[in-house]
Amino acid sequence: MPSLKGGIVVGEAQEPVVHEGVHNYSSEQDWVEPQEPLLRDRLEWFKDQKLGLMMHWGPYSQLGVVESWALSDGDADWARDCIDWGVEGEELKREYFDLNRTFNPIRFQPQRWAELAAEGGFKYLNFTTKHHDGFCMWDTHTTDYRITGPETPFHRHKYADICRELFDAFREQGLAISAYFSKADWHTPSYWAPGMERGSQMWRGPSYDPQRYPWLWEQFVQFTHRQIMELMTRYGRIDMLWLDAGWVNAAQGQDIRLGEVVEQARRVQPWLLTADRTVGGPYENLITPEQTLPERPLYVPWESCITMGTSFSFNYDDRYKSVRQLVHLLVEIVAKGGNLALNVGPQPDGRLPAPAIERMKGLGKWLSVNGEAIYGTRVWEPYAAGAVRFTRKGEVGYAIVLCQEDERLQEELVLPLATEPTAVDLIGSADDLEVRRCEDGYAVRLPEAVRVGEMPEALAFRIRR
């Protein structure tokens, strides 16, 4: 039998979209506050944004397999479980690295992507300029293994410099730019060098000991610095450098002297935030849980990167989260003080999948009404009670009630507030709702139009205190 809870008749418990605390990420206690006032201001700006669009896209999208990871023999037990093209080992690596020869996304729609992102309520783009496989989605001068390289058929296209086209299009729509960049590079011979002690059995790290071959490691450091500075000097304003491959760090014997290149970049772009994921220290300006979220609010800048479907890169058989699930996920993250970087994997032909477009529009429709309770807010303790999540903006609080499709609204809905509000409004519907004290808080009377209409994903109430 369903039970009455907070003025909503609730059916069976819902399976969570993501689980709490299942992946490792840096701790709140290890976060280091920047000394520069401009960077502290930019972190407050970041915490205001709440919703970013993340995109993993590259030659691997043609196969619909996990990005890069199948190349690593050390990760074969999980990364190759969907590999079914009849090859393994060195032949698999050769065929994977040759995918650049057939990557030709001639239906690429940078302006359309940007328009959809703006309509969806996204505030910034986090795009994979380079994943671990080393393929560059910009016109780099450091390698021919790039989208504009002579072996890549797309290099003749008017939109060939994909990063430039995307960054410009998204800026035109008012979105900020976060550049995803892998510190590892499994294609360059200064990282995965042939004929070294690992032989053909590669892993995520270099194929040699940097301490034994410092001259070779220095080649890789300089290569990495040149690539980062290309992005920082030739592609307009970059708001954040989002660094993956956390195993590349000094403590692991892989010191790329990140501080040196970040400080060089900040001489050009002094507002630049950096996310040196899972490493900690002064260059991990924000914490980045992946496919998970913290069990409680965090009072430092953080962003959960979570897929709209089941994988980061395009998957032909992907199953996408519903608009309702995405709204609830966003509300949960924002109530805990974070941002959601929602990942969409573009198709190999250059379009966004139709289900992703539908979800983006649905999310934007909800935010166009209720965004006041999301953008620019901070944690309001207690952040959650039953089906209600709380946020605040200055002296104004917000109570967001998560609604399930199989529920129905009653005439009154109970908000578990500790103190009496001076006024309660339903955002996008009615001002000065009738409020009365009750055993579990304060009951508000819902307008009839809200109760008889289609069940919303969530109801957001403005609380005057």
C-alpha positions as semicolon CSV with decimal commas, in nm:
position;residue;x (nm);y (nm);z (nm)
1;M;0,000;0,000;0,000
2;P;0,127;0,353;-0,072
3;S;0,191;0,581;0,223
4;L;0,121;0,949;0,282
5;K;0,445;1,148;0,306
6;G;0,467;1,526;0,296
7;G;0,134;1,573;0,125
8;I;0,218;1,339;-0,164
9;V;0,094;0,986;-0,205
10;V;0,412;0,786;-0,262
11;G;0,442;0,453;-0,442
12;E;0,733;0,208;-0,434
13;A;1,082;0,333;-0,345
14;Q;1,280;0,444;-0,649
15;E;1,615;0,293;-0,746
16;P;1,879;0,568;-0,717
17;V;2,016;0,703;-1,045
18;V;2,368;0,708;-0,903
19;H;2,504;0,581;-0,576
20;E;2,672;0,784;-0,306
21;G;3,041;0,755;-0,236
22;V;3,121;0,459;-0,465
23;H;3,418;0,617;-0,643
24;N;3,731;0,770;-0,493
25;Y;3,774;1,147;-0,505
26;S;3,977;1,397;-0,310
27;S;3,859;1,475;0,041
28;E;3,713;1,804;0,154
29;Q;3,984;1,827;0,422
30;D;4,263;1,814;0,163
31;W;4,125;2,100;-0,046
32;V;4,358;2,401;-0,064
33;E;4,204;2,747;-0,096
34;P;4,380;2,963;-0,357
35;Q;4,562;3,268;-0,227
36;E;4,481;3,489;-0,526
37;P;4,162;3,695;-0,474
38;L;4,071;3,660;-0,842
39;L;4,074;3,279;-0,820
40;R;3,865;3,285;-0,503
41;D;3,615;3,506;-0,685
42;R;3,614;3,266;-0,979
43;L;3,541;2,975;-0,750
44;E;3,235;3,159;-0,620
45;W;3,137;3,213;-0,984
46;F;3,184;2,841;-1,047
47;K;2,962;2,748;-0,752
48;D;2,688;2,969;-0,901
49;Q;2,677;2,783;-1,235
50;K;2,536;2,448;-1,113
51;L;2,502;2,276;-1,454
52;G;2,770;2,201;-1,710
53;L;2,760;1,996;-2,031
54;M;3,039;1,741;-2,051
55;M;3,127;1,575;-2,383
56;H;3,351;1,279;-2,463
57;W;3,400;1,260;-2,838
58;G;3,670;1,122;-3,062
59;P;3,754;0,844;-3,312
60;Y;3,648;0,582;-3,054
61;S;3,289;0,702;-3,097
62;Q;3,277;0,510;-3,427
63;L;3,289;0,180;-3,240
64;G;3,060;0,265;-2,950
65;V;3,315;0,137;-2,699
66;V;3,467;0,292;-2,389
67;E;3,702;0,578;-2,472
68;S;4,076;0,496;-2,470
69;W;4,074;0,233;-2,197
70;A;4,079;-0,073;-2,424
71;L;4,436;0,025;-2,515
72;S;4,563;-0,045;-2,163
73;D;4,654;-0,411;-2,109
74;G;4,649;-0,340;-1,738
75;D;4,279;-0,248;-1,761
76;A;4,179;-0,521;-2,007
77;D;3,970;-0,712;-1,752
78;W;3,701;-0,443;-1,762
79;A;3,782;-0,223;-2,062
80;R;3,772;-0,500;-2,320
81;D;3,462;-0,681;-2,204
82;C;3,266;-0,530;-2,493
83;I;3,538;-0,575;-2,756
84;D;3,401;-0,809;-3,020
85;W;3,587;-0,733;-3,342
86;G;3,801;-1,045;-3,314
87;V;4,140;-0,901;-3,226
88;E;4,343;-0,852;-2,910
89;G;4,679;-0,733;-2,784
90;E;4,899;-0,549;-3,030
91;E;4,655;-0,586;-3,319
92;L;4,380;-0,429;-3,108
93;K;4,603;-0,131;-3,030
94;R;4,701;-0,089;-3,395
95;E;4,341;-0,096;-3,516
96;Y;4,230;0,139;-3,237
97;F;4,504;0,392;-3,314
98;D;4,408;0,373;-3,683
99;L;4,053;0,490;-3,612
100;N;4,165;0,844;-3,697
101;R;4,179;0,732;-4,062
102;T;3,801;0,683;-4,073
103;F;3,679;0,952;-3,831
104;N;3,480;1,187;-4,054
105;P;3,190;1,354;-3,863
106;I;3,061;1,553;-4,160
107;R;2,726;1,621;-3,985
108;F;2,899;1,809;-3,702
109;Q;2,671;2,087;-3,573
110;P;2,864;2,320;-3,339
111;Q;2,603;2,597;-3,342
112;R;2,322;2,348;-3,291
113;W;2,501;2,189;-2,996
114;A;2,552;2,529;-2,838
115;E;2,189;2,631;-2,891
116;L;2,067;2,307;-2,735
117;A;2,298;2,357;-2,438
118;A;2,168;2,710;-2,379
119;E;1,809;2,589;-2,414
120;G;1,884;2,308;-2,170
121;G;1,995;2,550;-1,899
122;F;2,364;2,455;-1,912
123;K;2,610;2,723;-1,809
124;Y;2,944;2,582;-1,927
125;L;3,095;2,326;-2,162
126;N;3,355;2,070;-2,053
127;F;3,491;1,920;-2,376
128;T;3,753;1,648;-2,421
129;T;4,031;1,821;-2,611
130;K;4,237;1,501;-2,566
131;H;4,165;1,172;-2,391
132;H;4,426;0,918;-2,281
133;D;4,453;0,778;-2,636
134;G;4,632;1,098;-2,737
135;F;4,406;1,200;-3,025
136;C;4,381;1,581;-3,030
137;M;4,050;1,746;-3,116
138;W;4,224;2,075;-3,197
139;D;4,472;2,189;-3,460
140;T;4,781;2,113;-3,257
141;H;5,131;2,165;-3,396
142;T;5,277;1,895;-3,169
143;T;5,156;1,581;-3,349
144;D;4,982;1,463;-3,666
145;Y;4,754;1,249;-3,450
146;R;4,487;1,516;-3,453
147;I;4,150;1,602;-3,603
148;T;4,323;1,828;-3,860
149;G;4,595;1,572;-3,936
150;P;4,652;1,463;-4,297
151;E;4,540;1,104;-4,223
152;T;4,207;1,218;-4,074
153;P;3,952;1,272;-4,354
154;F;3,770;1,543;-4,159
155;H;4,073;1,772;-4,191
156;R;3,927;1,911;-4,518
157;H;3,599;2,014;-4,353
158;K;3,519;2,379;-4,279
159;Y;3,466;2,284;-3,912
160;A;3,785;2,074;-3,895
161;D;3,930;2,250;-3,590
162;I;3,660;2,110;-3,364
163;C;3,771;2,276;-3,041
164;R;3,779;2,619;-3,205
165;E;3,433;2,575;-3,356
166;L;3,280;2,447;-3,033
167;F;3,443;2,697;-2,803
168;D;3,339;2,990;-3,024
169;A;2,983;2,861;-3,067
170;F;2,931;2,801;-2,696
171;R;3,076;3,140;-2,601
172;E;2,834;3,303;-2,844
173;Q;2,551;3,144;-2,646
174;G;2,693;3,284;-2,322
175;L;2,842;2,959;-2,190
176;A;3,183;2,933;-2,027
177;I;3,453;2,692;-2,148
178;S;3,620;2,412;-1,954
179;A;3,891;2,225;-2,144
180;Y;3,925;1,858;-2,051
181;F;4,286;1,746;-2,105
182;S;4,443;1,410;-2,023
183;K;4,787;1,439;-1,867
184;A;4,862;1,087;-1,995
185;D;4,914;1,027;-2,367
186;W;4,923;0,667;-2,487
187;H;5,006;0,759;-2,845
188;T;5,318;0,972;-2,808
189;P;5,646;0,773;-2,800
190;S;5,776;0,985;-2,514
191;Y;5,512;0,829;-2,282
192;W;5,443;0,488;-2,428
193;A;5,792;0,440;-2,570
194;P;5,845;0,120;-2,772
195;G;6,110;-0,132;-2,675
196;M;6,120;-0,042;-2,305
197;E;6,102;-0,269;-2,000
198;R;5,727;-0,321;-2,015
199;G;5,757;-0,472;-2,362
200;S;5,414;-0,486;-2,525
201;Q;5,219;-0,505;-2,197
202;M;5,111;-0,148;-2,143
203;W;4,928;0,007;-1,849
204;R;4,800;0,353;-1,775
205;G;5,142;0,490;-1,685
206;P;5,456;0,530;-1,899
207;S;5,629;0,226;-2,048
208;Y;5,952;0,317;-1,865
209;D;6,074;0,449;-1,533
210;P;6,107;0,830;-1,560
211;Q;6,384;0,821;-1,299
212;R;6,597;0,595;-1,519
213;Y;6,525;0,784;-1,841
214;P;6,499;1,150;-1,736
215;W;6,578;1,279;-2,086
216;L;6,284;1,085;-2,232
217;W;6,054;1,202;-1,954
218;E;6,161;1,562;-2,015
219;Q;6,054;1,522;-2,378
220;F;5,709;1,423;-2,255
221;V;5,694;1,712;-2,007
222;Q;5,779;1,965;-2,279
223;F;5,529;1,801;-2,519
224;T;5,255;1,829;-2,256
225;H;5,337;2,191;-2,175
226;R;5,330;2,286;-2,543
227;Q;4,990;2,127;-2,590
228;I;4,839;2,298;-2,286
229;M;4,979;2,636;-2,387
230;E;4,839;2,597;-2,738
231;L;4,493;2,563;-2,586
232;M;4,558;2,853;-2,352
233;T;4,689;3,095;-2,617
234;R;4,511;3,011;-2,944
235;Y;4,153;2,926;-2,844
236;G;4,016;3,233;-2,672
237;R;3,904;3,257;-2,314
238;I;3,926;2,930;-2,120
239;D;3,759;2,938;-1,780
240;M;3,883;2,605;-1,652
241;L;4,152;2,348;-1,733
242;W;4,007;2,010;-1,631
243;L;4,296;1,765;-1,597
244;D;4,237;1,391;-1,605
245;A;4,477;1,097;-1,553
246;G;4,536;1,153;-1,183
247;W;4,813;0,892;-1,176
248;V;5,036;1,143;-1,356
249;N;5,173;1,330;-1,056
250;A;5,498;1,380;-0,867
251;A;5,408;1,139;-0,587
252;Q;5,379;0,861;-0,846
253;G;5,713;0,947;-1,004
254;Q;5,544;1,120;-1,298
255;D;5,614;1,486;-1,233
256;I;5,507;1,694;-1,532
257;R;5,575;2,014;-1,335
258;L;5,211;2,109;-1,358
259;G;5,250;2,421;-1,147
260;E;5,502;2,558;-1,395
261;V;5,266;2,535;-1,692
262;V;4,958;2,645;-1,496
263;E;5,134;2,959;-1,377
264;Q;5,248;3,023;-1,733
265;A;4,888;2,984;-1,850
266;R;4,762;3,221;-1,580
267;R;4,992;3,492;-1,707
268;V;4,774;3,479;-2,019
269;Q;4,443;3,388;-1,853
270;P;4,468;3,495;-1,487
271;W;4,113;3,379;-1,410
272;L;4,192;3,017;-1,503
273;L;4,065;2,751;-1,261
274;T;4,229;2,408;-1,266
275;A;4,094;2,068;-1,168
276;D;4,393;1,837;-1,119
277;R;4,164;1,545;-1,044
278;T;4,229;1,323;-0,740
279;V;4,578;1,471;-0,687
280;G;4,497;1,734;-0,427
281;G;4,706;2,040;-0,360
282;P;4,692;2,393;-0,497
283;Y;4,593;2,294;-0,853
284;E;4,288;2,092;-0,766
285;N;4,064;2,395;-0,729
286;L;3,754;2,178;-0,730
287;I;3,677;1,821;-0,633
288;T;3,533;1,600;-0,909
289;P;3,340;1,287;-0,804
290;E;3,278;1,062;-1,107
291;Q;2,951;0,872;-1,159
292;T;2,877;0,930;-0,792
293;L;2,803;1,206;-0,543
294;P;2,902;1,276;-0,185
295;E;2,694;1,132;0,096
296;R;2,654;1,478;0,253
297;P;2,704;1,842;0,156
298;L;3,059;1,958;0,084
299;Y;3,155;2,315;0,165
300;V;3,428;2,339;-0,098
301;P;3,382;2,373;-0,476
302;W;3,288;2,040;-0,633
303;E;3,134;1,895;-0,945
304;S;3,001;1,544;-1,011
305;C;3,056;1,424;-1,368
306;I;2,772;1,186;-1,444
307;T;2,659;1,035;-1,773
308;M;2,317;1,101;-1,922
309;G;2,322;0,741;-2,040
310;T;2,542;0,459;-1,914
311;S;2,873;0,555;-2,076
312;F;3,077;0,870;-2,132
313;S;3,137;0,811;-2,503
314;F;2,869;0,727;-2,760
315;N;2,716;0,383;-2,717
316;Y;2,484;0,243;-2,984
317;D;2,277;0,059;-2,722
318;D;2,281;0,326;-2,454
319;R;1,992;0,377;-2,213
320;Y;1,930;0,737;-2,114
321;K;1,810;0,866;-1,779
322;S;1,465;1,023;-1,790
323;V;1,409;1,397;-1,754
324;R;1,261;1,330;-1,411
325;Q;1,572;1,139;-1,303
326;L;1,797;1,417;-1,432
327;V;1,600;1,688;-1,252
328;H;1,618;1,490;-0,927
329;L;1,989;1,428;-0,975
330;L;2,057;1,797;-1,033
331;V;1,850;1,899;-0,730
332;E;2,027;1,644;-0,508
333;I;2,369;1,768;-0,616
334;V;2,282;2,136;-0,581
335;A;2,132;2,077;-0,235
336;K;2,469;1,931;-0,135
337;G;2,649;2,239;-0,265
338;G;2,783;2,102;-0,593
339;N;2,758;2,128;-0,969
340;L;2,642;1,860;-1,213
341;A;2,860;1,805;-1,520
342;L;2,612;1,604;-1,727
343;N;2,789;1,402;-1,995
344;V;2,650;1,348;-2,345
345;G;2,842;1,139;-2,600
346;P;2,798;1,276;-2,955
347;Q;2,744;1,035;-3,242
348;P;3,033;0,953;-3,479
349;D;2,857;1,142;-3,760
350;G;2,868;1,470;-3,564
351;R;2,511;1,491;-3,434
352;L;2,378;1,454;-3,082
353;P;2,163;1,145;-3,017
354;A;1,790;1,216;-3,039
355;P;1,721;1,088;-2,682
356;A;1,991;1,322;-2,547
357;I;1,834;1,618;-2,726
358;E;1,495;1,531;-2,580
359;R;1,640;1,512;-2,227
360;M;1,832;1,837;-2,265
361;K;1,516;2,018;-2,372
362;G;1,315;1,865;-2,091
363;L;1,573;1,966;-1,832
364;G;1,579;2,317;-1,977
365;K;1,202;2,341;-1,963
366;W;1,203;2,265;-1,590
367;L;1,492;2,502;-1,524
368;S;1,329;2,784;-1,720
369;V;1,060;2,789;-1,450
370;N;1,249;2,674;-1,142
371;G;1,606;2,789;-1,206
372;E;1,579;3,051;-0,932
373;A;1,597;2,769;-0,677
374;I;1,907;2,621;-0,848
375;Y;2,145;2,879;-0,995
376;G;2,350;3,090;-0,755
377;T;2,231;2,900;-0,448
378;R;2,417;2,753;-0,153
379;V;2,353;2,477;0,103
380;W;2,065;2,533;0,344
381;E;2,085;2,292;0,636
382;P;1,930;2,050;0,676
383;Y;1,981;1,998;0,305
384;A;1,723;1,715;0,285
385;A;1,416;1,581;0,464
386;G;1,217;1,302;0,306
387;A;1,133;1,400;-0,052
388;V;1,233;1,765;0,006
389;R;1,568;1,924;-0,079
390;F;1,669;2,270;0,042
391;T;1,877;2,551;-0,109
392;R;1,917;2,917;-0,023
393;K;2,015;3,248;-0,175
394;G;2,088;3,511;0,086
395;E;1,788;3,535;0,319
396;V;1,558;3,353;0,078
397;G;1,528;2,977;0,110
398;Y;1,394;2,720;-0,134
399;A;1,225;2,389;-0,070
400;I;1,224;2,159;-0,373
401;V;0,988;1,864;-0,354
402;L;1,093;1,566;-0,569
403;C;0,785;1,418;-0,734
404;Q;0,754;1,067;-0,877
405;E;0,547;0,986;-1,182
406;D;0,326;0,738;-0,994
407;E;0,239;0,990;-0,720
408;R;-0,050;1,231;-0,695
409;L;-0,061;1,566;-0,520
410;Q;-0,297;1,634;-0,232
411;E;-0,458;1,967;-0,149
412;E;-0,188;2,035;0,108
413;L;0,183;1,963;0,098
414;V;0,392;1,960;0,416
415;L;0,725;2,143;0,415
416;P;0,942;2,027;0,707
417;L;1,051;2,373;0,816
418;A;1,181;2,439;1,168
419;T;1,067;2,802;1,186
420;E;0,757;2,975;1,058
421;P;0,805;3,142;0,717
422;T;0,676;3,492;0,658
423;A;0,555;3,384;0,312
424;V;0,565;3,082;0,081
425;D;0,538;3,106;-0,298
426;L;0,528;2,830;-0,557
427;I;0,782;2,933;-0,820
428;G;0,622;2,975;-1,158
429;S;0,268;2,934;-1,031
430;A;0,132;3,120;-0,730
431;D;0,236;3,380;-0,472
432;D;0,147;3,391;-0,103
433;L;0,022;3,039;-0,058
434;E;-0,196;2,963;0,242
435;V;0,025;2,824;0,519
436;R;-0,064;2,660;0,850
437;R;0,140;2,502;1,129
438;C;0,119;2,124;1,152
439;E;0,291;1,843;1,340
440;D;0,568;1,788;1,082
441;G;0,630;2,150;0,984
442;Y;0,414;2,383;0,778
443;A;0,142;2,275;0,539
444;V;0,090;2,480;0,224
445;R;-0,227;2,464;0,017
446;L;-0,154;2,393;-0,350
447;P;-0,341;2,570;-0,631
448;E;-0,592;2,343;-0,802
449;A;-0,423;2,393;-1,141
450;V;-0,105;2,237;-1,002
451;R;-0,285;1,941;-0,846
452;V;-0,489;1,842;-1,151
453;G;-0,219;1,896;-1,412
454;E;0,054;1,660;-1,524
455;M;0,278;1,546;-1,239
456;P;0,582;1,778;-1,240
457;E;0,935;1,648;-1,198
458;A;0,970;1,865;-0,887
459;L;0,797;2,158;-0,723
460;A;1,009;2,451;-0,602
461;F;0,884;2,675;-0,324
462;R;1,030;3,014;-0,232
463;I;1,050;3,055;0,144
464;R;1,056;3,406;0,290
465;R;1,216;3,387;0,634
